[in-house]
Amino acid sequence: MVDEPILVLAATGGQGRAVTDALLGRGARVRALVRDPERTAARQLAGQGVEVVAGSLSDRESLAAAMEGVAGVFAFTTPFEAGVDAEVAQGKAILTAAGEKRVPHLVFSSVAGADQESGVPHFDSKARVEAELASGDVPYTVLGPAYFFDNALGGAERILSGALDLPLPADRPLQQLARPDLGAFAAEVLLNPAPYVGQRIELAGDAPTPAHMAAALSAALGREVRHERVPLEAIDNPDMHAMWTFLNGPGYRIDIPALHAAHPEIAWTSFSDWARSAFADSR
């Protein structure tokens, strides 16, 4: 166990919170960078013994201050607030600060498929951050999570009304991951970095088809949920259209059996188990 704190960026978001919870579960000291320490989610972290500091993913000075004396950093960037160029700028600010503070190990959460020249804007922006990492002198590990189970909750109302909307054929597997499994894997890498430095590891827990997903949701809810295939041309957002075009084409390429065999310490949640938990109060 490391004595110095682990810094988690964007700690109140879905990924950051999962990593924070996993680190706390293993007894690690955690420092959390948040935009507003007075927000409820940040106060909850402080109540759990997390050292909460204010800062921004695009502000090198606040990042550097937060990185003072840490054992490692969990880094995350996002294009969904200000665009892909802003995401790359976040990556550069994070890496510049990490270099200044001689951070001993940085774990960057990218995305599965970012190394495939997919043409998906938010994959390609993460690939640009990965390239900056690889050309720098900060020891790093890249994690590439697949599609998150929780993304289905964006259509929760439709699911509860009996329809799972996905722009995929019913029999097309979609590699996916539970956020707590990402958290557990990231915590292991942060607390035991030596075997992972310089590696790029893509993560998935299950690969259900839309038909299997609908069946699992039906079982979780106790009533029928049907898969409704959304036409690609109906997706107006260019980034999302590109992503679903990629997922209908080459898609993710994670060797799930090999990954799970190599890391039996991770729970590797199935979609069915996730669905039962996510919709436990909706039966």
SEVEXFI-657481 format. One record per residue (C-alpha): residue number from 1; x, y, z. Coordinates in nm, 3 decimals. Example, Ala and Ser with C-alpha at 12.3 -4.5 7.8 and 13.67 -1.06 7.14 Angstrom:
SITE pos       u       v       w
SITE   1   1.230  -0.450   0.780
SITE   2   1.367  -0.106   0.714
//
This chain:
SITE pos       u       v       w
SITE   1   0.000   0.000   0.000
SITE   2   0.134   0.343  -0.094
SITE   3   0.160   0.606   0.179
SITE   4   0.108   0.913  -0.038
SITE   5  -0.238   1.004  -0.165
SITE   6  -0.371   0.906  -0.506
SITE   7  -0.516   1.202  -0.698
SITE   8  -0.843   1.137  -0.882
SITE   9  -0.941   1.397  -1.141
SITE  10  -1.311   1.466  -1.210
SITE  11  -1.379   1.271  -0.894
SITE  12  -1.752   1.339  -0.877
SITE  13  -1.815   1.207  -1.231
SITE  14  -1.910   0.850  -1.312
SITE  15  -1.558   0.719  -1.372
SITE  16  -1.385   0.930  -1.107
SITE  17  -1.636   0.829  -0.842
SITE  18  -1.594   0.460  -0.929
SITE  19  -1.215   0.488  -0.897
SITE  20  -1.245   0.684  -0.571
SITE  21  -1.480   0.424  -0.422
SITE  22  -1.248   0.140  -0.521
SITE  23  -0.942   0.314  -0.374
SITE  24  -1.126   0.389  -0.050
SITE  25  -1.238   0.028  -0.035
SITE  26  -0.873  -0.076  -0.038
SITE  27  -0.777   0.168   0.236
SITE  28  -0.588   0.413   0.015
SITE  29  -0.556   0.785   0.079
SITE  30  -0.743   0.977  -0.189
SITE  31  -0.720   1.339  -0.301
SITE  32  -1.004   1.450  -0.530
SITE  33  -0.994   1.736  -0.777
SITE  34  -1.341   1.889  -0.822
SITE  35  -1.467   2.210  -0.973
SITE  36  -1.678   2.308  -0.671
SITE  37  -1.595   2.163  -0.329
SITE  38  -1.927   2.294  -0.196
SITE  39  -2.140   2.077  -0.423
SITE  40  -2.322   1.789  -0.255
SITE  41  -2.118   1.520  -0.430
SITE  42  -1.791   1.683  -0.325
SITE  43  -1.912   1.720   0.034
SITE  44  -2.000   1.351   0.034
SITE  45  -1.645   1.267  -0.069
SITE  46  -1.507   1.486   0.209
SITE  47  -1.736   1.305   0.453
SITE  48  -1.572   0.977   0.348
SITE  49  -1.227   1.108   0.439
SITE  50  -1.126   1.221   0.090
SITE  51  -0.906   1.531   0.065
SITE  52  -1.109   1.753  -0.169
SITE  53  -0.932   2.027  -0.366
SITE  54  -1.070   2.276  -0.616
SITE  55  -0.946   2.285  -0.972
SITE  56  -1.017   2.241  -1.339
SITE  57  -0.902   1.987  -1.598
SITE  58  -0.795   2.276  -1.820
SITE  59  -0.610   2.478  -1.553
SITE  60  -0.248   2.366  -1.533
SITE  61  -0.177   2.558  -1.212
SITE  62  -0.461   2.401  -1.015
SITE  63  -0.369   2.060  -1.156
SITE  64  -0.006   2.102  -1.054
SITE  65  -0.105   2.213  -0.704
SITE  66  -0.327   1.906  -0.668
SITE  67  -0.045   1.678  -0.788
SITE  68   0.199   1.788  -0.518
SITE  69   0.331   1.482  -0.334
SITE  70   0.100   1.221  -0.486
SITE  71   0.180   0.854  -0.550
SITE  72  -0.023   0.850  -0.869
SITE  73  -0.296   1.021  -1.068
SITE  74  -0.616   0.892  -1.228
SITE  75  -0.667   1.123  -1.526
SITE  76  -0.979   1.174  -1.731
SITE  77  -1.062   1.415  -2.011
SITE  78  -1.393   1.495  -2.176
SITE  79  -1.501   1.645  -2.510
SITE  80  -1.867   1.662  -2.418
SITE  81  -1.864   2.008  -2.262
SITE  82  -1.644   2.214  -2.495
SITE  83  -1.547   1.985  -2.785
SITE  84  -1.261   1.761  -2.889
SITE  85  -0.997   2.035  -2.914
SITE  86  -1.077   2.136  -2.557
SITE  87  -1.034   1.771  -2.455
SITE  88  -0.688   1.758  -2.611
SITE  89  -0.603   2.085  -2.432
SITE  90  -0.714   1.924  -2.104
SITE  91  -0.482   1.634  -2.175
SITE  92  -0.190   1.866  -2.242
SITE  93  -0.257   2.064  -1.923
SITE  94  -0.271   1.742  -1.719
SITE  95   0.049   1.605  -1.870
SITE  96   0.237   1.934  -1.835
SITE  97   0.140   1.954  -1.468
SITE  98   0.233   1.588  -1.414
SITE  99   0.573   1.648  -1.571
SITE 100   0.635   1.957  -1.358
SITE 101   0.552   1.767  -1.039
SITE 102   0.734   1.450  -1.147
SITE 103   0.426   1.239  -1.087
SITE 104   0.550   0.879  -1.047
SITE 105   0.259   0.719  -1.236
SITE 106  -0.041   0.846  -1.430
SITE 107  -0.336   0.628  -1.529
SITE 108  -0.526   0.777  -1.823
SITE 109  -0.880   0.662  -1.892
SITE 110  -0.916   0.665  -2.270
SITE 111  -1.163   0.450  -2.463
SITE 112  -1.151   0.109  -2.628
SITE 113  -1.093   0.149  -3.001
SITE 114  -0.905   0.479  -2.973
SITE 115  -0.605   0.309  -3.137
SITE 116  -0.804   0.192  -3.442
SITE 117  -0.824   0.522  -3.637
SITE 118  -1.199   0.487  -3.597
SITE 119  -1.298   0.830  -3.724
SITE 120  -1.505   0.880  -3.408
SITE 121  -1.425   1.233  -3.288
SITE 122  -1.419   1.154  -2.914
SITE 123  -1.208   0.842  -2.979
SITE 124  -0.962   1.033  -3.194
SITE 125  -0.924   1.314  -2.938
SITE 126  -0.834   1.056  -2.673
SITE 127  -0.586   0.901  -2.917
SITE 128  -0.421   1.244  -2.944
SITE 129  -0.390   1.259  -2.563
SITE 130  -0.247   0.906  -2.565
SITE 131   0.013   1.018  -2.820
SITE 132   0.112   1.309  -2.593
SITE 133   0.149   1.062  -2.305
SITE 134   0.365   0.824  -2.507
SITE 135   0.597   1.103  -2.620
SITE 136   0.640   1.246  -2.269
SITE 137   0.844   1.136  -1.969
SITE 138   0.566   1.067  -1.717
SITE 139   0.530   0.693  -1.641
SITE 140   0.180   0.600  -1.749
SITE 141  -0.080   0.330  -1.809
SITE 142  -0.371   0.372  -2.050
SITE 143  -0.704   0.206  -1.975
SITE 144  -0.954   0.177  -2.258
SITE 145  -1.303   0.102  -2.126
SITE 146  -1.565  -0.022  -2.371
SITE 147  -1.925   0.104  -2.378
SITE 148  -2.058   0.140  -2.022
SITE 149  -2.365  -0.053  -1.908
SITE 150  -2.484   0.271  -1.746
SITE 151  -2.525   0.428  -2.091
SITE 152  -2.851   0.233  -2.113
SITE 153  -2.990   0.451  -1.834
SITE 154  -3.007   0.742  -2.079
SITE 155  -3.306   0.555  -2.220
SITE 156  -3.444   0.440  -1.885
SITE 157  -3.792   0.577  -1.947
SITE 158  -3.813   0.392  -2.278
SITE 159  -3.686   0.073  -2.113
SITE 160  -3.949   0.103  -1.842
SITE 161  -4.212   0.146  -2.113
SITE 162  -4.089  -0.172  -2.283
SITE 163  -3.834  -0.066  -2.547
SITE 164  -3.453  -0.080  -2.561
SITE 165  -3.345   0.161  -2.835
SITE 166  -3.008   0.072  -2.990
SITE 167  -2.872   0.140  -3.341
SITE 168  -2.743  -0.218  -3.377
SITE 169  -2.878  -0.541  -3.525
SITE 170  -3.040  -0.765  -3.263
SITE 171  -2.763  -1.026  -3.295
SITE 172  -2.461  -0.789  -3.292
SITE 173  -2.254  -0.826  -2.971
SITE 174  -2.162  -0.501  -2.798
SITE 175  -1.865  -0.519  -2.562
SITE 176  -1.951  -0.332  -2.243
SITE 177  -1.826  -0.261  -1.891
SITE 178  -1.960  -0.183  -1.544
SITE 179  -1.813   0.136  -1.401
SITE 180  -1.726  -0.031  -1.066
SITE 181  -1.516  -0.283  -1.261
SITE 182  -1.325   0.005  -1.423
SITE 183  -1.281   0.151  -1.074
SITE 184  -1.149  -0.176  -0.936
SITE 185  -0.907  -0.223  -1.226
SITE 186  -0.781   0.135  -1.205
SITE 187  -0.731   0.103  -0.828
SITE 188  -0.523  -0.212  -0.879
SITE 189  -0.305  -0.037  -1.139
SITE 190  -0.265   0.274  -0.922
SITE 191  -0.173   0.076  -0.609
SITE 192   0.048  -0.178  -0.788
SITE 193   0.184   0.014  -1.087
SITE 194   0.504  -0.175  -1.173
SITE 195   0.348  -0.451  -1.392
SITE 196   0.138  -0.200  -1.585
SITE 197   0.367   0.093  -1.669
SITE 198   0.371   0.164  -2.041
SITE 199   0.077  -0.067  -2.112
SITE 200  -0.250   0.006  -2.291
SITE 201  -0.525  -0.221  -2.156
SITE 202  -0.877  -0.231  -2.296
SITE 203  -1.156  -0.336  -2.059
SITE 204  -1.490  -0.511  -2.105
SITE 205  -1.695  -0.729  -1.874
SITE 206  -1.952  -0.871  -2.114
SITE 207  -2.054  -0.865  -2.480
SITE 208  -2.432  -0.910  -2.494
SITE 209  -2.628  -0.863  -2.814
SITE 210  -2.924  -0.621  -2.808
SITE 211  -3.148  -0.928  -2.801
SITE 212  -2.968  -1.057  -2.493
SITE 213  -2.982  -0.712  -2.335
SITE 214  -3.357  -0.691  -2.392
SITE 215  -3.404  -1.038  -2.241
SITE 216  -3.194  -0.944  -1.937
SITE 217  -3.391  -0.622  -1.889
SITE 218  -3.717  -0.817  -1.925
SITE 219  -3.602  -1.056  -1.652
SITE 220  -3.489  -0.769  -1.428
SITE 221  -3.820  -0.583  -1.465
SITE 222  -4.051  -0.882  -1.472
SITE 223  -4.212  -0.760  -1.794
SITE 224  -4.123  -0.761  -2.161
SITE 225  -3.862  -0.523  -2.302
SITE 226  -3.813  -0.535  -2.679
SITE 227  -3.508  -0.426  -2.875
SITE 228  -3.599  -0.146  -3.115
SITE 229  -3.329  -0.092  -3.378
SITE 230  -3.269   0.279  -3.432
SITE 231  -3.169   0.368  -3.791
SITE 232  -2.821   0.519  -3.810
SITE 233  -2.954   0.803  -4.022
SITE 234  -3.179   0.904  -3.730
SITE 235  -2.876   0.991  -3.513
SITE 236  -2.823   1.365  -3.560
SITE 237  -2.517   1.415  -3.340
SITE 238  -2.211   1.369  -3.567
SITE 239  -1.995   1.221  -3.291
SITE 240  -2.260   0.969  -3.185
SITE 241  -2.336   0.886  -3.550
SITE 242  -1.967   0.813  -3.607
SITE 243  -1.948   0.601  -3.291
SITE 244  -2.247   0.385  -3.385
SITE 245  -2.114   0.352  -3.740
SITE 246  -1.790   0.221  -3.587
SITE 247  -1.979  -0.015  -3.353
SITE 248  -2.178  -0.147  -3.649
SITE 249  -1.850  -0.193  -3.837
SITE 250  -1.516  -0.304  -3.688
SITE 251  -1.626  -0.235  -3.330
SITE 252  -1.424  -0.302  -3.016
SITE 253  -1.170  -0.585  -3.034
SITE 254  -1.118  -0.684  -2.671
SITE 255  -1.022  -1.047  -2.600
SITE 256  -1.262  -1.078  -2.307
SITE 257  -1.177  -1.438  -2.203
SITE 258  -0.803  -1.357  -2.197
SITE 259  -0.861  -1.034  -2.003
SITE 260  -1.077  -1.206  -1.741
SITE 261  -0.835  -1.499  -1.708
SITE 262  -0.547  -1.256  -1.651
SITE 263  -0.742  -1.056  -1.391
SITE 264  -0.961  -1.289  -1.182
SITE 265  -0.948  -1.036  -0.897
SITE 266  -1.197  -0.814  -1.082
SITE 267  -1.569  -0.897  -1.044
SITE 268  -1.635  -0.861  -1.419
SITE 269  -2.004  -0.784  -1.386
SITE 270  -2.237  -0.932  -1.649
SITE 271  -2.504  -0.723  -1.818
SITE 272  -2.771  -0.939  -1.654
SITE 273  -2.630  -0.872  -1.306
SITE 274  -2.601  -0.502  -1.382
SITE 275  -2.960  -0.489  -1.505
SITE 276  -3.092  -0.663  -1.194
SITE 277  -2.912  -0.409  -0.976
SITE 278  -2.991  -0.101  -1.187
SITE 279  -3.363  -0.174  -1.207
SITE 280  -3.407  -0.338  -0.866
SITE 281  -3.652  -0.069  -0.754
SITE 282  -3.855  -0.074  -1.076
SITE 283  -4.017  -0.417  -1.057
//
